[in-house]
Amino acid sequence: MKTFTTIAELRAALAEHRRAGKSVGFVPTMGYLHVGHMELMRRAREENDIVVASIFVNPLQFGANEDLSKYPRDLARDQAMLDEGKVDYLFAPGVADMYPRPMETVVDVPTLGSELEGSVRPGHFAGVATVVTKLFNIVQPDRAYFGEKDFQQLQIIRRMVADLAQPVTVIGVPTVREADGLACSSRNVYLTAEERRAAAIVPKALDEAQRLVASGVSDVAALENAVTEFLSSESLARPEVVAVRDPETLETIETIGDRPVLLLLFVRFGTTKLLDNRVIAPKSASFAKVA
């Protein structure tokens, strides 16, 4: 695997492959990789001739009260994992490489981006959309891979690509989980041992929601209250968001009918906020994967 830090170096390397008609798969990350990231790499390797990963801790998506400097970083460890995963090229620029001068141009998806996590992190998803657009322009991939754990982010990127007619296919990859069901996340390293044990309540809450819907619960408020109560049975868990939404638009709904619904959970353990979700199909629904 070759590592590049400048846009010009990466573009020169990829130009040769494009001339040969080879397909390019791309996995953008902020580093501190885990097995969930490596599943994205595996899919990209399986479906493309050339695989590019990026590691860039993007300052545009951090708010004023969020400590960018504390985001975990270990480039050497990440490089070893990517090499083992048979990634061809790593793009690991510094801030000066990506933003040689302050950005005046912003890409925003304001309706989707102001919901849920966006309501408590204003500007976050504009920072995500802007950096992903820039990375797409640099790499020019045929396919790009994102985890379904960050479901809101995935839907925002899908909408951005559709609205701007960006020539890339966005592929969502199912969440990879640890042995007790907890979604793999770079944030998990912040949990104490006690918090980590308690965090198993999060995937259990998704199972409980699935059970309740299967048993006939159709009132959204009742389902949200029941899941909140279930999470609160764990003394270390502080549920911040328990929301049932339309899977495509993220709009609020009042009743669960015959179409799948999205349950999103934001649950805090100490100073760490964990995100998880599940698309739940009622028994009467013929389940169709969200595109």
Phi, psi and omega in degrees: 000137177255140178250131177238147177247347181246151180299316184298319180297314181294316180299320180295320181293321183283334182301321180298318180292322179295321178298330179275001177078021182275145179276150183238124173255144188226135176234103177277135179219170170253014175084193189050061192290154176222184186295334176296316175299319184292335174292324175298317179297320181298315178298317180297320179296321183291330192249001184219159177284320183236137180242128177241132171244151173235147172233114180206116176278105193276111183294338183294339183260008176257133179277177184297329183261010180253131188273096178302323185292339183270356179297132186295138181221137174201082188296319182298316177298315181296319179299319179296319179294318180292322178297317179294328179278007176062036171285139183279315185224137171249127173257111184233071183282160169271173180300322181293333177287320182278321183231074181296342171216160182306136182286127173262336183267132180232135172256126184224147173238080199295325182290305178296324186283348179262356179276159166051245181299327179295335180288335179252353177230070183301134180088348184299309185285336171295322176295321178294310182298323181293313182290324179293320176300316180295319179295321176298320179294326181285311186276326184053056183284158170280322181223144176231142190242130181224147180281143178286349177301318177269071191295320180297316177301316180299316181292326177295316180294320177300316181293319179301313180298318179294314183296322184265004181052042178287133187278061180218140175268122180268125184243121175272134182247130183306148182299133174268136186238155176279178189301327181268008176098348181295134179296134176296133182203146175298336181289340184299336181292341180281346183284138170289169180300320180292318179295323180296319177296318181293331185295345177298345178295336185293304177296331177295326178294325175295319177297319180296319177297317178300318180296317182295318179295318179296331180279354175114000177295124182236347179279120186296316180300319179296320179294315180298318180295320181294319179291321177299316179295320179298314179297322183290349175292342173266117189297333182273351183270131175239095181293123179261322178223125169230103191226131173258124186223168170291130185296334184266316185262344185065015178287152177291150175226158182254331185226141175272114181261234183254013178247152177301150177235160179253128172253122178247137179236130168239114186232130183259136172236109187063237179264002186256127177258124178256140178247141174204166182198166172206138170271121186248126178259123173300159182302331183277353186271143166268110191289129173237128181298135179295129184280000000 
